[in-house]
Structures are given as C-alpha cells and as structure tokens.
C-alpha cells in the first residue's frame, strides 16, 4: 500500500544534524578542516530551535578571559563547574571546556561578533550562578541569536549547503557499527532522502517539545536522544530537566532571575495568592523571590515559587492552565532596573506590563542530560557518530553555571566538526548504505501497511504525550505520577508500533517524530523514577531529601536486547592527569 521510496541521494563527508549554535559551529569547523559538509535542519534555518529563539535578561556565554576580573582563569571556571556538577559530570570534558572556550570567544570576535564592551575596550563580563568571578560575555540579552547569525554568515560565504525542513530520522550503520549514511524526510516535498556519509554529528538540541510548554520551537522532540538510544548508546543524567516560569500567552517568554527581584503579585484562578498557607513560618514571599533563579531548584526557598505555580495550575488554574502575574504597585523603577529587556520583549509580543495581568506557567527549557560522549571530540561507540551541544551528556549534572550552555556549543561544536572531518578523510572507500537503507525501507513499508487501517490519531497522540509530561514529570514528581506516565507511554508505544494508529505516507514523519517523543519521554521518566531522592532540579515529593550516600551517582539509560534498562555511573571527582 505504501509508496515510500528513496527519492533523492546526497553525498557528503560530514552531515550535521541540527541548526543551532553547536551545529553551526560544527559545520564551520568541519568545512575549515577540509570536509564536504552539509547541514540538515528540521525546520527553517535561523528561525527554529533553542539558539535562534533564546532570550533572557542574563543570556550569555561563559569564558574565563579575565576582562571582568583579572583573577579569573580557566582553572577557576573548571572548579566552579565541577562544584556545581556535584560529581555528576566528566572532569576531563569540563577541563577542556574551561580551557578552550576563551579561544572560541576570540573566534567569534574574529568573525565579527560585537560583544558588549567596557569603555576601555574590554568585554563586559557579568556574574552568574556558581561563578567565583564575573565571566559571562553577552550581546544585548540575545547573545545566542547573535552567535548563530555570525556563524551562519560565514557558512553562507563558504557555500555550506543547508537542507531546511529536513528531519533526519534514522542513522545507517554497517556490521562493524560504522556510520554509512542517514535517512531524512523533507517535510515540504514529503520525500525520503538518503545521505551517503561516513560521519554524522548530532547537534540537534534537546526535547522541550515533549512538554506542553517549552522555550524555542515545538520541533525539539528529542530526535537525537531517541536515535542514539536506538543505536544502543547510553544516555546519562536525563532526569535533570531545566524547568521554570514563563509567560504562556500570547507567546512563551522565559522569566529569568532578575524578573523576580521586582516582587510581582501572583494569584491563582480564584484570585488568591499562590503562596497562601504555603510558606513555612519565617519565610517571606520576598525571600522566595530574592533566591529565585532559572531553573527550578530544591536547593533554597525559591522552591516554593515553582511548586506553588504547579499546584495552583492543577487545583485552581487560570483559563490556560497557569497562574496570574501582575506587577506590584510602586515598582516601576525596580522593573526598569531589573527587567527592562523582558518588559520590552513582553510588550513586543502583546503584553503591556504596566497595564496587563498575564498568565504564567512552568515550561521546559533545557535537558541537563544527554548522549554520553567518550571524549573531547564528542565521539561515541558508533564510529563516525559524534554528539555536541545540548544533545551531548556528561557536562551538565543537577546544576550548571550560567553561560556554560552556549560555551559548550562552541567548544564541542568546534571539536566535533574538526574530528569528524579528519575521520572522514581517513576513510579509504566511500560508504555504501544501500543495503542498510533497503532493509530499513522494507521495515517502514511493513509498518505503514500494518497501520493503514489504524483508527487512532497521531496528532492527538503527540498532544497526549505533552500533556502527560506536563502533568506528571514537571517540577513535582512522585512514584504515583511517574508510574502513571510510564504506563501511559509504554501503552502508547505498543499501540503505535502495532498499527493501531492511522499512518499513511503523509503522516510517516509525524509517526517517526511521535516515536522519538515517546522514547525520550520514557528515558526521562524512567530516570526520574529511579532516582529516589530530591536534588536540585529533580524533586521527588515522596523522597524530599537529598541522599548523597545512596544517590551521588549518575543514572544511565540504554537499550539492551530491545528493552530500556538502567545502570549507575560514578564519575571521577577530579581530572585524570595525563603523562
């Protein structure tokens, strides 16, 4: 019944999957290393994903270049990051990050990026959480977009092709577990494309699109995580998801730490304060706001803000399932000093802070976990497969210092781009993925034939995943919530793969995307269910205390004989000296 076939074939030395800062840096470095590079971007280039849409009052990139304080240097950046990671991160990767990001900053400057500067010509560097000295560099609150734009300009000058609306859904490997190619679906022409390539870089971001509300664009559905899992690679620290408050309508705008220093009024759908009868004796709303940073954490009294938002959103919600935010009278000057950029952005999106009460809720921002990489080059156990940016795991634990996310993208984008180009050059013969592609296409056609008479809706199923994750795997977690989510996801996956959902040729990509969502959601839920303690952004209502004795270790999830399994991984607590 299915007409599925490979409509086009494309040759490349390196295929970069993704369109954000890490992907753009990877593509540029691979090109500079002499590779024939191609980018596959799931939606529109420069208009989708996290990097292209990122905003907060403090959005910046961390680098110990000493312009904020001459005492700062990479070893201190390393120590600060290791302290925040609490033994959940790879010291070798962190050492490399801290020591190489200054060079990546100067790369961006050489490309023409105009960082904010002091009168003396040095870069403005700000303080961030977990930092000993000010080290975050910024560009007017939208640093990420400026980084992406300057990289894109250079890629265009070098004629690096970008395949927009191209969803990579399968990585092809030979009997020796070496990459031979990839299969992609062009979302506009609805054609399947075969990429012949010995090297693939996953730099396709995280999975905030599997939640009801997320920053960025909804196409971030954990594709890299799911494909890595299906290849048998381990994912680590996936229970640690950065979640926090944002406006919900008319569009999502993250409300970062400075916003809460203005002491807004928050009320539920009944008009009552969300803190009514919640705060323990001796804790004030002002103290809660003072401690608040993004994301949610159980580490201080700001815990009561996020958990109160979730509880009131469930029990006494506003029309869109959130709580009301309104500026407190007499705080105009405070707002102008603390959150001028957020105020302007909200107004540009239709919310006037001086006049309007607006709905806020909890949104997913970033995954602290990811595919466990083997070294600084982002290598994996699959020869020719590299991972960078938010898709990579091992650099982010329960917490991470502000500014490290953009830093990781530039350092590991560069590393994976260079390494993949060198790997491709070493291959003496071009890969021939025809046999693997034919086998995969046969299995997909069989799945479509089986699903031709299904009666359930793919679109509704995707929404049900988002609703379930929002309800049961947000900031308040428990065995009851997580077991409900697990059972739902397992049942949904069984129905999807057994043909109970209607899938025809036009719905094939949505069906694959749904499966990626389910796999990624299951990994997060299983990890959260396994961790029977509360730590930083992971809060178990039934295990509210941190338990270093039993749980100061990372949880890994992997596919073993077709089943999703977990094991524990203990990182070294310091860098292993070489030589």
QUIDA-V731641 format. One record per pair of residues at least 12 apart in sequence whose C-alpha atoms are under 6 Angstrom apart, sorted by the first residue. I is the first residue (numbers start at 1). J is the second residue. Records with the same first field share a line. If there is no record, write none. Layout:
# QUIDA-V731641
I = J / J
This chain:
# QUIDA-V731641
1 = 449
2 = 445
6 = 192 / 193
7 = 191 / 192 / 193
8 = 193
9 = 193 / 194 / 195
10 = 195
11 = 195 / 196
12 = 36 / 37 / 197
13 = 35 / 36 / 37 / 197 / 424
14 = 37 / 199 / 200
15 = 38 / 39 / 200
16 = 39 / 200 / 201
17 = 40 / 201 / 202 / 203 / 204
18 = 41 / 203 / 204
19 = 41
20 = 51
21 = 51 / 148 / 409
22 = 389 / 409 / 410 / 413
23 = 203
25 = 413 / 414
26 = 413 / 414 / 417
27 = 417
29 = 414 / 417 / 418
30 = 417 / 418 / 421
33 = 418
35 = 421
38 = 161
39 = 162 / 163
40 = 163 / 166
41 = 164 / 165 / 166
42 = 165 / 166 / 167
43 = 164 / 165
44 = 164
48 = 217
49 = 216 / 217
50 = 216
51 = 144 / 145
52 = 145
53 = 216
55 = 142
57 = 141
59 = 141
60 = 136 / 137 / 138 / 143 / 403
61 = 136 / 137 / 403 / 406 / 407
62 = 135 / 136 / 403 / 404 / 407
63 = 101 / 102 / 135
64 = 135
65 = 102
67 = 122 / 123
68 = 125 / 134
74 = 98 / 99
77 = 98
78 = 95 / 98
80 = 130 / 131
84 = 399 / 400
85 = 397 / 399
87 = 573
88 = 397 / 554
89 = 394 / 395 / 397
90 = 394
91 = 574 / 575
92 = 575
93 = 376
101 = 411
115 = 138 / 139
116 = 138 / 139
125 = 137
128 = 402
129 = 401 / 402
130 = 401
136 = 403
165 = 186 / 187
166 = 185 / 186
167 = 184 / 185
168 = 183 / 184
169 = 184
170 = 182 / 183
177 = 382
178 = 382 / 383
179 = 198 / 384
180 = 197 / 198 / 431 / 433
181 = 195 / 196 / 197 / 433
182 = 194 / 195
198 = 384 / 424
199 = 384 / 385 / 420
200 = 385
201 = 385 / 386 / 387
202 = 387
203 = 388 / 389 / 391
205 = 390 / 391
206 = 222 / 367 / 390 / 391
207 = 220 / 221 / 222
208 = 364
209 = 221
210 = 466 / 517
211 = 466 / 469 / 470
212 = 466 / 467 / 470
213 = 363
214 = 363 / 364 / 365
215 = 365
221 = 517
222 = 520
223 = 516
226 = 516 / 519 / 520
232 = 559
234 = 372 / 557 / 558
235 = 370 / 371 / 372 / 556 / 557
236 = 369 / 370 / 372 / 555 / 556
237 = 369 / 554 / 555
238 = 369 / 524
239 = 524 / 527 / 528
240 = 368 / 398 / 537 / 538
241 = 367 / 368
242 = 295 / 365 / 366
243 = 295 / 296 / 363 / 364 / 365
244 = 294 / 295 / 296 / 362 / 363
245 = 361 / 362
246 = 360 / 361
247 = 359 / 360
248 = 359 / 360
256 = 294
257 = 292 / 293 / 294
258 = 338
259 = 339
260 = 289
261 = 289 / 290
262 = 334 / 335
264 = 326 / 327 / 328
265 = 325 / 326 / 328
266 = 324 / 325
267 = 323 / 324
268 = 312 / 316 / 323
269 = 316 / 317 / 318
274 = 308
288 = 301 / 302
296 = 537
297 = 536 / 537
298 = 536
299 = 536
322 = 359 / 360 / 361
323 = 359 / 360
324 = 358 / 359
325 = 357 / 358
326 = 357
368 = 396 / 397
369 = 393
370 = 391 / 392 / 393
371 = 392 / 393
372 = 393 / 394
377 = 415 / 416
378 = 416
388 = 412 / 413
389 = 408 / 409
398 = 536
450 = 499
451 = 499 / 502 / 503
452 = 502 / 503
454 = 499 / 500 / 501 / 502
455 = 501 / 502
456 = 501 / 502
457 = 501
462 = 514
476 = 539
477 = 540 / 541
478 = 540 / 541 / 542
533 = 545 / 546
534 = 546
553 = 569 / 570
554 = 568 / 569
555 = 567 / 568
556 = 568
